[in-house]
């Protein structure tokens, strides 16, 4: 009797234990455990990225919508700072950003449907947790904008108090900022939405058909809904700003052409995009007639696009001239430094990879400029390339029979200087970068070529010798081997260095800041330096933040464009 009673009592206990742990049982339970463990390990990195990566970006976006001098908070200004920098192009970029979010939404939904159809599953059951997650994230983003004004005013309110009084009043003022209308309620609603999303997600996992793609469907739907929310918010905000601009223009008796410029410029870029797409498909046609018609259509679309974009210079002329000049200077710097760095890096790496004496010493010598402190090295270059006739480089030129140059003090374009030496005039638009900026380009080449050499050497070491031996047997020479074996197999390294080089050169600041001089008349001022001057010298914090966001958009656009162009040309072996 007792032997049968004991199992009957322990059986429900075991069942209860299984029920309590059923969320972590089976294949889906194992996936949950792995997911929770992964996020647990990633949580420190997520926190660091959020505090030092995402928060400064969101804060910059917030600050760019404020105006005022010597005031961290400032008054609300909407898109005013962006309009001061790039005029009506600010509204165009805002709508393009909203359109970008819509495109991301379409791509997310397309990936979702493609996967679900291939697996014969219904992904829309995960729409509710996706919506709740997106709403929760959007509310927490909104919290930063509604809580930030009161929080930033705390520092100003503490001015005039003693240290002891500030310690006592600080939590009081922070509490007042937190209890301001719409602050704490936004936070609690956001947290509640995220909790409900987690509960709904867990419930669906328990009572729906098992699938290993539940997190994939939920993440895709969350991203899609969040992008729709952001696109709607940006569209509403931009439309409100345009209406306000028209009201102010009417009050002042002026006329605006925001909508006309927006439609014209956008249509021009759309036609250029269509021209590129048609041009790409022309070569794959079956007949010469179809190929010719597509080439002709591409040409007409391109001409139409350029005609419509002719409105763009008018908009640029109305913006801040210093900003557009700095952006042109930055492009000069990128186009002058990056190709030379990659070319010299590849040539030197190829030479150093050969069987030569003292190869290790040469590798160290070429890498030394990269590890040399940038500011100290720039100071040395400033002495070497001094505009003084008795400067180091000018002394060398004089010994060779050449005239001394202004170098870092020379604002004239390099093409103009060459034209003067050859006795013919060069138009101002073709003057090119100033000689002072050329010195900065030379410094960049000197410093970062060794960095590229190291990566190219690593790439050359991964290329199997069998390829070259087979090519030699087939009669290929050294140049043919380099062109058809080395270059294609080094394309991933080249692609990586190009992407990072574009990002780095667009953000170049410290060395150019050390090298620049007033005698160059601002011809060395890249975008980063103009942003720094607006923040540090002019104390226009909101305007500097707006310029920073514009530069970020330019860098992202250049990176995406480069990725699209080079992606099909990268060979991974």
C-alpha positions in Angstrom: 0.0 0.0 0.0 2.7 2.4 0.9 4.7 1.6 -2.2 1.8 2.6 -4.5 1.0 5.7 -2.5 4.4 7.3 -2.7 4.5 7.4 -6.6 1.0 8.7 -6.8 2.0 11.7 -4.6 5.2 12.4 -6.4 3.7 12.3 -9.8 1.7 15.6 -9.6 4.8 17.3 -8.1 6.9 16.3 -11.1 4.2 17.5 -13.4 4.0 20.8 -11.6 7.8 21.2 -11.9 7.6 20.5 -15.7 4.8 23.0 -16.1 6.8 25.7 -14.3 9.8 25.1 -16.5 7.9 24.4 -19.7 8.9 27.8 -21.1 12.5 26.6 -21.3 11.8 23.1 -22.5 12.0 21.7 -26.0 13.6 23.2 -29.0 12.0 26.6 -28.5 12.9 26.6 -24.8 16.5 25.9 -25.7 16.4 28.8 -28.2 15.0 31.0 -25.4 17.8 30.1 -23.0 20.4 30.8 -25.7 18.8 34.1 -26.5 18.6 35.2 -22.9 22.2 34.2 -22.3 23.3 36.0 -25.4 21.5 39.2 -24.4 22.9 38.9 -20.9 26.4 38.8 -22.2 25.6 41.6 -24.7 23.9 43.9 -22.1 27.1 45.7 -21.0 27.9 46.5 -24.7 24.3 47.5 -25.3 24.4 49.9 -22.3 27.7 51.4 -23.4 26.5 51.9 -27.0 23.3 53.4 -25.8 25.0 55.9 -23.4 27.9 56.9 -25.5 26.6 56.2 -29.1 22.8 56.5 -29.4 22.2 59.1 -26.6 24.7 61.7 -28.0 23.1 61.3 -31.4 19.6 61.7 -30.1 20.8 64.7 -28.0 22.4 66.3 -31.1 19.1 65.9 -33.0 17.2 67.5 -30.1 19.8 70.3 -29.7 19.6 71.0 -33.5 16.0 72.0 -33.1 16.9 74.7 -30.5 18.3 78.2 -31.0 20.2 80.6 -28.8 23.7 81.8 -28.0 25.6 80.7 -24.9 22.6 78.7 -23.9 22.6 74.9 -23.8 18.8 74.7 -23.8 17.8 77.5 -26.2 14.3 78.2 -27.5 12.5 75.8 -29.9 13.4 76.5 -33.5 12.2 73.5 -35.4 14.1 73.2 -38.7 15.4 76.8 -38.4 19.0 75.8 -37.9 19.0 73.5 -40.9 17.4 76.2 -43.0 20.1 78.6 -42.1 22.7 76.1 -43.2 21.2 74.7 -46.4 18.0 76.8 -46.9 15.0 74.9 -48.4 17.1 71.8 -49.0 16.5 71.1 -45.3 12.8 70.4 -46.1 13.8 68.2 -49.0 16.2 66.1 -46.9 13.5 65.8 -44.2 11.0 64.3 -46.6 13.7 62.1 -48.1 14.4 60.8 -44.7 10.7 60.0 -44.2 10.7 58.3 -47.6 13.8 56.3 -46.5 12.0 55.0 -43.5 9.1 54.0 -45.7 11.5 52.1 -48.0 13.0 50.3 -45.0 9.5 49.3 -44.0 8.8 47.9 -47.4 12.0 45.9 -47.4 11.3 44.5 -43.9 7.8 43.4 -45.0 9.2 41.9 -48.2 11.8 39.8 -46.3 9.1 38.8 -43.8 6.8 37.6 -46.6 9.6 35.9 -48.5 10.6 33.8 -45.5 7.1 33.0 -44.3 6.1 31.8 -47.8 9.2 29.6 -48.2 8.4 28.0 -44.8 4.6 28.0 -45.3 4.0 29.9 -42.0 1.7 32.8 -41.0 3.9 35.7 -39.6 1.0 38.1 -38.9 0.2 36.4 -35.5 3.3 38.2 -34.2 2.1 41.6 -35.3 0.7 42.6 -31.9 3.9 42.2 -30.0 5.7 43.9 -32.8 3.3 46.9 -32.6 3.6 47.1 -28.8 7.4 46.9 -29.0 7.5 49.7 -31.6 5.2 51.9 -29.7 7.2 51.3 -26.5 10.5 52.3 -28.2 8.9 55.3 -29.9 7.5 56.5 -26.5 11.0 56.2 -24.9 12.5 58.1 -27.8 9.8 60.8 -27.2 10.7 60.8 -23.5 14.2 62.1 -24.4 12.7 65.1 -26.2 10.1 66.0 -23.5 12.4 65.4 -20.5 15.5 67.0 -22.0 14.4 70.7 -21.7 13.6 70.5 -17.9 16.7 68.4 -17.3 19.1 70.8 -19.0 17.6 73.8 -17.2 18.7 72.3 -13.9 22.3 73.5 -14.3 21.1 77.0 -15.0 18.8 77.0 -12.0 21.6 76.0 -9.7 23.7 79.0 -10.6 24.2 81.3 -7.6 23.8 78.7 -4.9 26.6 77.4 -2.6 27.9 73.8 -3.0 25.9 72.6 -0.1 22.7 74.2 -1.4 23.3 72.8 -4.9 23.6 69.2 -3.5 20.3 69.7 -1.7 18.5 71.4 -4.6 19.7 69.2 -7.4 17.4 66.2 -6.7 14.6 68.6 -6.1 15.0 70.3 -9.5 15.4 66.9 -11.3 12.2 65.7 -9.6 10.4 68.8 -10.8 11.6 68.2 -14.3 10.5 64.5 -14.1 7.0 65.5 -12.8 6.5 68.0 -15.6 3.4 67.4 -17.8 3.9 64.5 -20.2 7.3 63.3 -18.9 6.7 60.6 -16.4 3.5 59.5 -18.1 5.4 59.0 -21.4 8.0 56.8 -19.5 5.4 54.7 -17.8 3.4 54.2 -21.0 6.6 53.2 -22.9 7.6 50.7 -20.2 4.1 49.3 -20.0 4.0 48.8 -23.8 7.3 46.9 -23.7 6.1 44.7 -20.8 2.8 44.0 -22.7 4.9 43.2 -25.8 7.0 40.7 -23.8 3.8 39.1 -22.2 2.1 38.9 -25.6 5.2 37.4 -27.2 5.5 34.7 -24.5 1.8 33.9 -24.7 1.9 33.4 -28.5 4.9 31.2 -28.1 3.0 29.0 -25.7 -0.3 28.7 -27.6 0.6 28.9 -31.3 2.2 26.5 -33.7 5.9 26.0 -32.8 8.4 27.8 -35.0 12.0 28.8 -34.7 11.4 32.0 -36.5 9.1 33.7 -34.0 11.8 36.2 -33.0 12.6 36.9 -36.7 9.0 37.7 -37.5 8.6 39.8 -34.4 11.8 41.8 -35.0 10.8 42.5 -38.6 7.3 43.6 -37.7 8.7 45.8 -34.8 11.2 47.5 -37.2 8.5 48.0 -39.8 6.0 49.6 -37.4 8.8 51.7 -35.8 9.8 53.0 -39.2 6.2 53.9 -40.1 5.9 55.8 -36.8 9.2 57.7 -37.5 8.2 58.4 -41.1 4.8 59.8 -40.0 6.4 61.9 -37.2 9.0 63.4 -39.6 6.4 64.1 -42.3 4.1 65.8 -39.8 6.9 67.8 -38.3 8.3 68.9 -41.7 4.8 69.8 -43.0 4.2 71.9 -39.9 7.5 73.7 -40.3 6.7 74.5 -44.0 3.3 75.9 -43.1 4.9 78.0 -40.4 7.5 79.3 -42.9 4.8 80.3 -45.4 2.9 82.1 -42.6 6.0 84.1 -41.6 6.7 84.9 -45.2 3.2 86.2 -45.8 3.5 88.4 -42.7 6.7 89.9 -44.0 5.4 90.3 -47.6 7.8 87.7 -49.1 7.2 84.8 -51.4 8.5 81.2 -50.9 8.9 78.3 -53.4 9.5 75.5 -50.9 7.0 73.0 -52.4 8.1 73.8 -56.0 11.8 73.4 -55.2 11.1 70.2 -53.3 9.1 68.6 -56.1 11.6 69.7 -58.8 14.7 68.6 -57.0 13.2 65.3 -55.9 11.9 64.6 -59.4 15.4 65.3 -60.8 17.0 62.8 -58.5 14.3 60.2 -59.3 15.0 60.6 -63.0 18.7 60.2 -62.4 18.0 57.0 -60.4 15.8 55.7 -63.2 18.5 56.5 -65.7 21.0 54.5 -63.8 18.7 51.5 -63.4 17.9 51.6 -67.2 21.6 51.9 -68.0 22.4 48.9 -65.9 19.9 46.7 -67.6 20.9 47.8 -71.2 23.8 45.4 -71.6 21.7 42.4 -70.7 19.2 42.8 -73.5 18.9 40.1 -76.2 19.1 42.3 -79.3 21.1 45.3 -80.3 17.9 47.3 -80.8 16.7 46.7 -77.3 20.2 47.6 -76.0 20.3 50.8 -78.0 16.8 51.9 -77.0 17.6 51.4 -73.3 20.8 53.4 -73.7 18.8 56.1 -75.4 16.2 56.1 -72.7 18.9 56.3 -70.1 20.4 59.3 -71.8 17.1 61.1 -72.0 16.3 60.4 -68.4 19.7 61.7 -67.4 19.2 64.9 -69.3 15.8 65.4 -67.8 17.2 64.8 -64.3 20.0 67.3 -64.8 17.5 69.9 -66.1 15.3 69.5 -63.0 18.3 69.5 -60.6 19.3 72.9 -62.1 17.2 74.3 -59.2 19.7 72.9 -56.7 22.4 75.6 -57.2 19.7 78.3 -56.5 18.9 76.6 -53.2 22.6 76.2 -52.3 23.2 79.9 -53.0 20.6 80.8 -50.4 22.3 78.7 -47.7 25.4 79.4 -45.5 28.3 80.0 -47.9 30.9 78.9 -45.3 29.2 75.5 -44.9 29.1 74.8 -48.6 32.7 75.9 -49.1 33.8 73.7 -46.2 31.9 70.8 -47.7 33.7 71.4 -51.0 37.0 71.5 -49.2 36.2 68.2 -47.5 35.5 66.6 -50.8 38.8 67.9 -52.1 40.5 66.4 -49.1 38.8 63.1 -49.5 39.5 62.9 -53.3 43.1 64.0 -52.8 44.1 61.8 -49.9 42.2 58.5 -50.1 43.1 57.3 -53.6 46.8 58.1 -53.1 46.8 56.3 -49.7 45.2 53.2 -51.2 47.5 53.2 -54.3 50.7 53.8 -52.4 49.6 51.3 -49.8 49.1 48.6 -52.4 52.3 49.3 -54.2 54.4 49.3 -51.0 52.7 46.2 -49.7 53.4 44.4 -53.0 57.1 45.4 -52.9 57.4 44.4 -49.2 55.8 41.1 -49.8 58.7 40.1 -52.2 61.7 38.3 -50.9 63.9 41.3 -50.1 66.5 42.0 -47.4 65.5 43.9 -44.2 61.8 43.4 -45.1 60.8 43.5 -41.4 62.6 46.8 -40.9 60.9 48.4 -43.9 57.5 47.3 -42.7 58.2 48.9 -39.3 59.4 52.1 -41.0 56.3 52.5 -43.1 54.0 51.8 -40.2 55.7 54.3 -37.9 53.8 57.4 -39.2 50.5 55.8 -38.2 51.5 55.2 -34.6 53.2 58.6 -34.3 51.0 61.1 -32.3 49.0 63.0 -34.8 49.2 66.4 -33.2 53.0 66.3 -32.7 53.5 65.1 -36.3 51.2 67.9 -37.6 53.2 70.4 -35.6 56.4 69.2 -37.3 54.8 69.4 -40.7 53.7 72.9 -39.9 57.3 73.9 -39.3 58.5 72.0 -42.5 55.9 73.6 -44.7 56.1 77.1 -43.3 55.4 79.9 -45.7 58.5 81.7 -44.6 61.1 81.9 -47.4 63.6 80.5 -45.0 61.4 77.6 -44.1 62.7 74.0 -44.5 60.9 73.1 -47.7 61.4 76.5 -49.2 65.1 76.3 -48.5 65.3 73.0 -50.4 63.4 74.5 -53.3 65.7 77.5 -53.4 68.7 75.2 -53.5 67.1 73.6 -56.6 66.5 76.9 -58.3 62.8 77.2 -57.6 60.8 80.1 -56.1 59.6 79.8 -52.5 56.0 79.0 -52.0 53.4 80.0 -49.4 52.5 76.4 -48.5 50.3 76.6 -45.4 49.8 80.4 -45.9 48.8 80.1 -49.6 45.0 80.3 -50.2 45.3 80.1 -54.0 44.2 76.9 -55.7 46.9 74.5 -56.9 45.6 74.6 -60.5 45.8 78.4 -60.4 49.4 78.3 -59.2 50.3 75.9 -62.0 48.6 78.1 -64.5 50.5 81.2 -63.3 53.8 79.2 -63.6 52.8 78.3 -67.2 51.5 81.8 -68.0 47.8 81.0 -68.6 44.7 81.8 -66.7 42.6 79.2 -64.8 38.9 79.8 -64.1 38.0 80.2 -60.5 35.7 77.1 -60.5 38.6 75.0 -61.7 41.1 76.4 -59.2 41.1 73.2 -57.2 42.2 72.8 -53.6 44.4 75.5 -52.1 48.1 74.8 -51.7 47.5 74.9 -47.9 45.0 72.1 -48.2 47.5 70.2 -50.4 49.9 70.2 -47.5 47.2 68.6 -45.3 46.6 66.0 -48.0 50.3 65.2 -48.1 50.3 64.8 -44.3 47.3 62.4 -44.5 49.0 60.4 -47.2 52.2 60.2 -45.1 50.3 59.2 -42.0 47.8 56.6 -43.3 49.7 54.8 -46.1 51.4 52.6 -43.6 48.1 51.6 -42.1 46.9 50.4 -45.5 50.2 48.6 -46.1 49.5 46.4 -43.1 46.1 45.3 -44.3 47.3 44.7 -47.9 50.2 42.6 -46.6 47.7 40.5 -44.6 45.6 40.1 -47.7 48.6 39.1 -49.8 49.5 36.5 -47.3 46.1 34.8 -47.6 46.4 34.4 -51.4 47.5 30.8 -52.2 50.6 30.4 -54.3 48.9 27.8 -56.3 47.0 30.5 -58.2 50.3 32.1 -59.4 51.9 28.7 -60.2 48.9 27.8 -62.4 48.9 31.2 -64.1 52.7 30.8 -64.8 52.1 27.4 -66.3 49.5 29.0 -68.6 51.9 31.7 -69.7 50.7 34.6 -67.7 53.3 37.3 -66.9 53.8 39.2 -63.7 51.4 42.1 -64.7 48.7 39.6 -65.8 49.0 37.7 -62.5 48.8 41.0 -60.5 45.8 42.2 -62.5 43.7 39.0 -62.7 44.7 37.3 -59.4 46.1 39.8 -56.9 43.7 42.7 -57.4 40.5 40.6 -57.4 41.5 38.6 -54.3 42.5 41.8 -52.6 39.2 43.5 -53.4 37.6 42.7 -49.9 40.6 44.5 -48.3 40.4 47.4 -50.7 36.6 47.6 -50.1 37.1 47.7 -46.3 39.9 50.3 -46.5 37.9 52.5 -48.9 34.8 52.5 -46.7 36.7 53.3 -43.6 38.9 55.8 -45.4 35.8 57.7 -46.7 34.4 57.9 -43.2 37.7 58.9 -41.6 38.6 61.6 -44.2 35.2 63.1 -44.0 35.6 63.5 -40.3 39.2 64.7 -40.4 39.7 67.3 -37.7 42.7 67.3 -35.4 45.6 67.4 -37.8 44.0 70.0 -40.1 43.1 72.0 -37.0 46.9 72.1 -36.1 48.0 72.8 -39.6 45.6 75.5 -40.6 46.5 79.2 -40.5 44.6 82.4 -40.8 46.7 83.4 -43.9 45.0 80.5 -45.8 41.7 82.5 -45.6 39.6 79.5 -44.6 40.6 77.3 -47.6 41.7 74.6 -45.2 38.5 74.6 -43.1 36.8 71.3 -43.6 33.3 70.6 -42.4 34.4 69.3 -39.0 36.4 72.6 -38.4 33.4 74.7 -39.4 31.2 72.8 -36.9 33.9 73.2 -34.2 34.1 77.0 -34.9 30.3 77.3 -34.7 30.3 75.5 -31.4 33.5 76.8 -29.7 34.0 80.3 -31.3 30.5 81.4 -32.0 28.8 79.4 -29.2 26.0 78.6 -31.6 25.3 75.2 -30.1 22.1 74.4 -31.9 23.6 75.4 -35.3 26.7 73.3 -34.7 24.5 70.3 -33.8 22.5 70.8 -37.1 25.7 70.9 -39.1 26.9 67.8 -37.4 23.6 66.0 -38.3 24.0 67.2 -41.9 27.6 65.9 -42.1 26.4 62.6 -40.7 23.8 62.3 -43.5 26.5 63.2 -46.1 28.9 60.5 -44.7 26.1 57.9 -44.6 25.0 58.8 -48.1 28.6 58.6 -49.4 29.1 55.2 -47.7 25.8 53.7 -49.0 26.6 55.0 -52.5 30.1 53.6 -52.4 28.8 50.3 -51.0 26.3 50.0 -53.9 28.9 50.8 -56.5 31.6 48.5 -55.1 29.5 45.7 -53.8 29.3 43.8 -57.1 33.0 44.3 -57.7 34.2 42.6 -54.5 35.4 39.0 -55.1 35.6 36.8 -52.0 37.3 33.9 -53.6 
